[in-house]
Amino acid sequence: MKVAAEEGIAVVTIDRPPVNALSRQVVEELDRCLEALKTDPAVKVVILTGGGSFAFVAGADIKEIANLRSGQEATAVAAQGQSVIMKLQRLGKPVIAAINGVCLGGGNELAMACHLRIAGDRARFGQPEINLGIIPGFGGTQRLPRLIGKAKAIELTLTGDLMTAQEAHRLGLVNHVVPQDQVMKAAKDLARKIASKGQVAVRLALQAIEEGRGQSLDEGLATEAKLFGQVAETEDCKEGVKAFLEKRQPQFKDR
């Protein structure tokens, strides 16, 4: 795991040749990395990518799956992976997946937990676990239907078929498709735009969306109103409104 931070943006690279498979060690390293990023006030946006040019993350470590000794052990492995990936989703800071290659199985599950996804035009996506006689274990059966719809998610999960980046974009799985050599540039451009905003508002907007997903519309609206009240009391709110009225760019202080 490599981490490089600059101008409020942390780039986290999963670097485990040849395909950046999610071994238990990689999952544990990601867990520790997320803990550090969550509490680092200098980091406003996180970009997650894969080392090399072939894979974002090509899935779990198949050798480790082959060595599982019981269903109980397999459940524990899945629960650990789900916990770390949920920590990514609930980081409280925007996470952009810069998908620079194949994004399969656990890799797709990891990407789906990111808040935004930018894919290279040669990337491929899928949940091919069914081809190994298993099912997704890091959240694929739950996040995929929420992102692309139940029918297509069932088809992809039961066939193990892969999607092109263009189809993933059409289905709403990724936000943008760019030339393969422009993935990181596009991710950084997007990260800089978000980092330029007031970070209290960014955090509360993410919180409203995340909490609202599990609520009824009425409950979600109440959550939004509560968080709107919180952000309205911030210095950034006062500065943003004042700057708008004065026809100038706001100078946010993230408080």
C-alpha positions as CSV (number, residue, x, y, z in Angstrom):
1,M,0.0,0.0,0.0
2,K,1.4,3.4,-1.0
3,V,0.1,6.7,0.1
4,A,1.1,10.1,-1.4
5,A,-0.5,13.3,-0.2
6,E,-0.4,16.7,-1.8
7,E,-2.6,19.8,-1.7
8,G,-5.2,18.2,0.4
9,I,-5.5,15.1,-1.8
10,A,-4.3,11.6,-0.7
11,V,-3.6,9.1,-3.4
12,V,-3.8,5.5,-2.0
13,T,-2.3,2.9,-4.4
14,I,-3.0,-0.8,-3.8
15,D,0.3,-2.2,-5.2
16,R,0.4,-6.0,-5.1
17,P,1.6,-7.3,-8.5
18,P,0.5,-8.8,-10.7
19,V,-3.2,-8.0,-10.2
20,N,-3.4,-6.2,-6.8
21,A,-5.5,-9.0,-5.3
22,L,-7.2,-8.3,-2.0
23,S,-5.3,-10.6,0.3
24,R,-6.0,-10.5,4.1
25,Q,-2.8,-8.5,4.4
26,V,-3.9,-6.0,1.9
27,V,-7.3,-5.6,3.6
28,E,-5.6,-5.1,7.0
29,E,-3.2,-2.5,5.4
30,L,-6.2,-0.7,3.9
31,D,-7.9,-0.7,7.3
32,R,-4.9,1.0,8.9
33,C,-4.6,3.4,6.1
34,L,-8.2,4.5,6.3
35,E,-7.9,5.0,10.1
36,A,-5.0,7.4,9.5
37,L,-6.7,9.3,6.6
38,K,-9.9,9.7,8.6
39,T,-8.2,11.7,11.3
40,D,-5.7,13.6,9.2
41,P,-7.0,17.2,8.9
42,A,-4.8,17.9,6.0
43,V,-6.5,15.3,3.8
44,K,-9.8,16.6,2.2
45,V,-10.2,14.0,-0.6
46,V,-8.9,10.5,-1.2
47,I,-8.2,8.9,-4.5
48,L,-7.9,5.1,-4.5
49,T,-6.2,3.3,-7.4
50,G,-4.3,0.2,-8.4
51,G,-0.6,-0.1,-9.1
52,G,0.5,-0.8,-12.6
53,S,-1.6,-0.4,-15.8
54,F,-3.4,-3.8,-15.9
55,A,-5.6,-3.9,-12.9
56,F,-7.3,-1.6,-10.4
57,V,-8.0,-4.7,-8.2
58,A,-8.7,-8.0,-9.9
59,G,-10.4,-9.6,-7.0
60,A,-9.7,-11.5,-3.8
61,D,-6.7,-13.7,-3.4
62,I,-7.9,-17.0,-4.8
63,K,-5.1,-19.0,-3.1
64,E,-6.4,-17.8,0.3
65,I,-9.9,-18.8,-0.7
66,A,-8.7,-22.3,-1.6
67,N,-7.1,-22.6,1.9
68,L,-10.2,-21.7,3.8
69,R,-10.9,-24.6,6.2
70,S,-14.5,-24.1,7.1
71,G,-17.6,-22.1,6.4
72,Q,-17.1,-20.3,9.8
73,E,-13.6,-19.1,8.7
74,A,-15.0,-18.0,5.3
75,T,-17.7,-16.0,7.1
76,A,-15.1,-14.3,9.2
77,V,-13.0,-13.4,6.2
78,A,-16.1,-11.9,4.4
79,A,-17.1,-10.0,7.5
80,Q,-13.6,-8.5,7.9
81,G,-13.6,-7.4,4.2
82,Q,-17.1,-6.0,4.5
83,S,-16.1,-4.0,7.6
84,V,-13.1,-2.4,6.0
85,I,-15.0,-1.6,2.8
86,M,-17.8,0.0,4.9
87,K,-15.2,2.0,6.7
88,L,-14.2,3.4,3.3
89,Q,-17.8,4.3,2.4
90,R,-18.2,6.0,5.8
91,L,-14.9,7.7,5.9
92,G,-16.5,11.2,6.1
93,K,-14.3,12.4,3.2
94,P,-15.0,11.9,-0.5
95,V,-13.2,8.9,-2.0
96,I,-12.7,8.7,-5.7
97,A,-11.9,5.4,-7.4
98,A,-9.4,5.9,-10.2
99,I,-10.1,2.6,-12.1
100,N,-7.0,2.1,-14.3
101,G,-7.7,-1.5,-15.4
102,V,-9.7,-4.6,-14.6
103,C,-12.1,-4.2,-11.7
104,L,-13.4,-7.6,-10.7
105,G,-14.9,-9.3,-7.7
106,G,-13.5,-7.8,-4.6
107,G,-12.1,-4.9,-6.7
108,N,-15.5,-4.0,-8.0
109,E,-16.9,-4.3,-4.4
110,L,-14.1,-1.9,-3.3
111,A,-14.9,0.5,-6.1
112,M,-18.6,0.5,-5.4
113,A,-18.0,1.7,-1.8
114,C,-16.1,4.7,-3.1
115,H,-18.3,7.8,-3.6
116,L,-17.2,8.6,-7.2
117,R,-15.7,6.3,-9.9
118,I,-13.6,7.3,-12.9
119,A,-12.7,4.5,-15.3
120,G,-10.3,4.2,-18.1
121,D,-11.8,3.3,-21.5
122,R,-10.2,-0.2,-21.4
123,A,-11.4,-1.1,-17.9
124,R,-13.6,-4.1,-17.3
125,F,-16.1,-4.7,-14.5
126,G,-17.8,-7.6,-13.0
127,Q,-18.6,-10.1,-10.2
128,P,-17.2,-13.3,-11.6
129,E,-17.3,-15.3,-8.3
130,I,-20.0,-17.6,-9.7
131,N,-17.4,-19.1,-12.1
132,L,-15.5,-20.3,-9.0
133,G,-18.6,-21.8,-7.4
134,I,-18.9,-19.0,-4.8
135,I,-20.7,-15.7,-4.4
136,P,-19.5,-12.2,-3.8
137,G,-18.5,-11.8,-0.1
138,F,-17.4,-8.2,0.3
139,G,-20.8,-6.5,-0.4
140,G,-21.3,-7.2,-4.1
141,T,-24.8,-8.7,-3.8
142,Q,-25.9,-5.6,-1.9
143,R,-24.2,-2.6,-3.5
144,L,-24.5,-3.7,-7.2
145,P,-28.3,-3.8,-7.2
146,R,-28.4,-0.4,-5.5
147,L,-26.2,1.1,-8.1
148,I,-27.4,-0.5,-11.4
149,G,-30.8,-2.0,-10.6
150,K,-31.9,-5.4,-9.4
151,A,-32.4,-7.2,-12.8
152,K,-29.0,-6.3,-14.3
153,A,-27.2,-7.0,-11.0
154,I,-28.8,-10.5,-10.9
155,E,-27.8,-11.2,-14.5
156,L,-24.2,-10.2,-13.9
157,T,-23.9,-12.0,-10.6
158,L,-25.4,-15.3,-11.9
159,T,-23.5,-15.3,-15.2
160,G,-20.2,-13.9,-14.1
161,D,-20.2,-11.8,-17.3
162,L,-18.0,-8.7,-17.5
163,M,-18.9,-5.2,-18.5
164,T,-17.0,-2.7,-20.5
165,A,-16.3,0.7,-19.0
166,Q,-18.8,2.2,-21.5
167,E,-21.6,-0.2,-20.3
168,A,-20.7,0.5,-16.7
169,H,-21.1,4.2,-17.4
170,R,-24.4,3.7,-19.1
171,L,-25.7,1.7,-16.2
172,G,-24.6,4.3,-13.6
173,L,-21.8,2.2,-12.1
174,V,-19.1,4.8,-13.0
175,N,-19.3,8.6,-13.2
176,H,-16.9,9.2,-16.1
177,V,-15.0,7.2,-18.7
178,V,-11.8,8.7,-19.9
179,P,-8.8,7.5,-22.1
180,Q,-6.8,5.0,-20.2
181,D,-3.8,7.3,-19.7
182,Q,-6.0,10.1,-18.4
183,V,-7.5,8.3,-15.4
184,M,-5.4,9.8,-12.7
185,K,-5.5,13.3,-14.2
186,A,-9.3,13.2,-14.3
187,A,-9.4,11.9,-10.8
188,K,-7.1,14.6,-9.5
189,D,-9.0,17.3,-11.4
190,L,-12.2,16.1,-9.8
191,A,-10.6,15.9,-6.4
192,R,-9.2,19.4,-6.6
193,K,-12.7,20.8,-7.5
194,I,-14.2,19.1,-4.4
195,A,-11.2,20.1,-2.2
196,S,-11.9,23.7,-3.1
197,K,-15.3,23.6,-1.4
198,G,-16.0,24.1,2.2
199,Q,-15.2,20.8,3.8
200,V,-17.9,21.0,6.5
201,A,-20.5,21.2,3.8
202,V,-18.9,18.4,1.9
203,R,-18.9,16.1,4.9
204,L,-22.5,16.9,5.9
205,A,-23.7,16.4,2.3
206,L,-22.1,13.0,2.2
207,Q,-23.6,12.2,5.6
208,A,-27.1,13.2,4.4
209,I,-26.8,11.0,1.3
210,E,-25.4,8.1,3.3
211,E,-27.9,8.2,6.1
212,G,-30.8,8.9,3.7
213,R,-30.2,5.7,1.7
214,G,-31.5,3.7,4.6
215,Q,-34.4,5.9,5.5
216,S,-37.9,6.6,4.2
217,L,-38.3,9.9,2.2
218,D,-39.8,11.6,5.2
219,E,-37.0,10.4,7.5
220,G,-34.4,11.4,4.9
221,L,-35.8,14.9,4.6
222,A,-35.7,15.3,8.4
223,T,-32.1,14.2,8.4
224,E,-31.3,16.7,5.6
225,A,-33.1,19.6,7.5
226,K,-31.1,18.8,10.6
227,L,-27.8,18.8,8.8
228,F,-28.7,21.9,6.9
229,G,-29.3,23.6,10.2
230,Q,-25.8,22.5,11.4
231,V,-24.0,23.8,8.3
232,A,-26.0,27.1,8.4
233,E,-24.2,27.9,11.7
234,T,-20.7,27.6,10.2
235,E,-18.2,30.3,9.2
236,D,-18.0,28.8,5.8
237,C,-21.8,29.3,5.3
238,K,-21.5,33.0,6.2
239,E,-18.4,33.4,3.9
240,G,-20.1,31.5,1.0
241,V,-23.2,33.6,1.1
242,K,-21.3,36.9,1.6
243,A,-19.0,36.0,-1.3
244,F,-21.9,35.3,-3.6
245,L,-23.6,38.6,-2.8
246,E,-20.2,40.4,-3.3
247,K,-19.7,38.6,-6.6
248,R,-16.3,37.1,-5.6
249,Q,-14.8,33.6,-4.9
250,P,-15.3,32.4,-1.4
251,Q,-12.4,31.8,0.9
252,F,-13.5,28.8,2.9
253,K,-11.7,27.9,6.2
254,D,-13.4,24.5,6.8
255,R,-15.1,25.6,10.0
